[in-house]
Amino acid sequence: DRPGSLAQMCKLFSTAGASVKDIYHERAWLKSDMFSVQIQVVLEVRDSEHADEVTKIISENYEDVKFYQGQI
């Protein structure tokens, strides 16, 4: 976790054309690394093809990522 990291991540989403609907970050209970933060993000995309594009962009920029694709 570094200053500006969240803003940089949001800019990546914006550049990819995804709309951020919710962000939740958890730092207090991570036992594996005190310098890490776990972030859950809800993004709105145009369609499944756009979701695949956004997923690829995120995977190329972040190491430990888990995805859930579905309608909320």
C-alpha positions as CSV (number, residue, x, y, z in Angstrom):
1,D,0.0,0.0,0.0
2,R,1.5,3.3,-1.1
3,P,0.1,6.9,-1.3
4,G,-1.8,7.3,-4.5
5,S,-2.2,3.5,-5.2
6,L,-6.0,3.7,-4.9
7,A,-6.1,6.7,-7.3
8,Q,-3.8,4.9,-9.7
9,M,-6.1,1.8,-9.6
10,C,-9.2,3.9,-10.2
11,K,-7.5,5.7,-13.1
12,L,-6.8,2.3,-14.7
13,F,-10.5,1.3,-14.4
14,S,-11.5,4.6,-15.9
15,T,-9.1,4.3,-18.8
16,A,-10.5,0.8,-19.4
17,G,-14.0,2.3,-19.6
18,A,-15.3,0.6,-16.4
19,S,-17.4,2.5,-13.9
20,V,-16.5,2.1,-10.2
21,K,-19.7,1.4,-8.2
22,D,-18.2,0.4,-4.9
23,I,-14.8,0.0,-3.2
24,Y,-14.1,-1.7,0.1
25,H,-10.6,-2.1,1.4
26,E,-9.4,-4.1,4.4
27,R,-6.0,-3.5,6.0
28,A,-6.5,-4.3,9.7
29,W,-6.9,-8.1,9.5
30,L,-4.4,-9.1,6.9
31,K,-1.9,-11.5,8.5
32,S,0.3,-12.3,5.5
33,D,1.8,-8.8,4.9
34,M,1.5,-5.7,7.0
35,F,2.2,-3.6,4.0
36,S,-0.6,-5.0,1.9
37,V,-4.2,-4.1,1.6
38,Q,-7.1,-6.3,0.3
39,I,-9.5,-4.4,-1.9
40,Q,-12.9,-5.4,-3.2
41,V,-14.2,-3.4,-6.2
42,V,-17.5,-3.5,-7.9
43,L,-17.2,-2.3,-11.5
44,E,-19.9,-1.8,-14.1
45,V,-19.0,-2.7,-17.7
46,R,-20.9,-2.6,-21.0
47,D,-21.2,-6.3,-21.7
48,S,-19.3,-9.6,-21.3
49,E,-16.8,-8.7,-24.0
50,H,-15.9,-5.5,-22.1
51,A,-15.7,-7.5,-18.9
52,D,-13.2,-9.8,-20.5
53,E,-11.1,-6.8,-21.6
54,V,-11.2,-5.2,-18.2
55,T,-10.3,-8.5,-16.5
56,K,-7.3,-8.8,-18.8
57,I,-6.1,-5.2,-18.1
58,I,-6.4,-5.7,-14.3
59,S,-4.6,-9.1,-14.4
60,E,-1.7,-7.5,-16.4
61,N,-1.3,-4.8,-13.7
62,Y,-1.9,-6.6,-10.4
63,E,-0.5,-9.9,-9.2
64,D,-3.0,-11.5,-6.7
65,V,-6.5,-10.9,-8.2
66,K,-9.7,-12.9,-7.9
67,F,-12.7,-12.1,-10.2
68,Y,-16.4,-12.7,-9.9
69,Q,-18.5,-11.9,-13.0
70,G,-22.2,-11.7,-12.6
71,Q,-25.1,-9.4,-12.4
72,I,-25.8,-7.7,-9.1
